[in-house]
Each structure stands twice: as C-alpha cells, then as structure tokens.
C-alpha cells in the first residue's frame, strides 16, 4: 500500500479528526504492534508542527523499553517511577507537561525538548501496553486539543492490536 499524508486543514480539532482518519487508514487490517507503532510515529511526526520526538515505549513487565520512533536516539529503558513516561505508565493517565525542566525526575533524552505529552496505552482488559510519547522544543507546545487528539490516535493504536 502506498500512503501519502494529506495536508491538515481547518481548526485544530478538525485537523486532529483528519489525522485520526489517516491513522485508522494506516492501521486498518494490521495487528502487528511494531508495524503499527512505526507507521504512527512517522505519520504524527511529519503531520504535526514543532515536534522533535514522537514514539512508543512498550512495557516489558518491569519497565518501559523504547519502540519505534522518529527523532534523535532515545533512552532505551525507563523505570515506571522515573520521568514523564514513567508517570503516565504508572498512573495510567496522560501527562501534559508545559515545561519538562519543572517536572520532578524528568529524564532528558534530548536536551532540546522543552515540553512533552505522554499518553498511556492500556488494553481494554486493563493491561499496560506502554506509552505514546511526544516531545517538542517549544515550551507549552501541547494544549487540551492536542491531548484529546493524540489520546484518540493512541486509542486507535490500542484497538488495532485487539
């Protein structure tokens, strides 16, 4: 299948609806988590402005391990009690951090990152799969619209695995 990302237009919520449709198209009929996470990381990284890292960390039973991503090389393992990713995984709630330097225990994989949004990936049966992580070099890059739009994309990813 050849895929061409279309230019997003309209309000931010309309852009996220378009991106969600593109994500669902990429995921349709595929259940492999590596293939789907790789394609989603690339789609989101290239579709949204002001991002320097987009990717996945998967829970291996004890910690988060880096999965497919777009951006500079990343931290390989993250304990559940460290950083924004660990907080999202351990609390199973999205973490939207306007200034990562003000976040206690922040792990600086890329010194250019200033803000971060991390969505936990949890199966319908309540099993932690991992997290969907986005970093930006801009402070305060992510707002409530970004959070809702990216949570919907994360849900599409989880649904593709089940």
ABEGO torsion letter per residue (X at the ends): XBBBBBBBBEBAAAAAAAAAAAAAAAABGBABAAAAAAAAAAAAAAABBGBABBBBBBBAGABBBBBBBBEBBBBABBBAABEAAAAAAAAGBBBBBABAAABBGBBBABAABABBBBBBBBBAAGBBAEBBBBBBABBGABBAAAAAAAAAAAAAAAAAAX
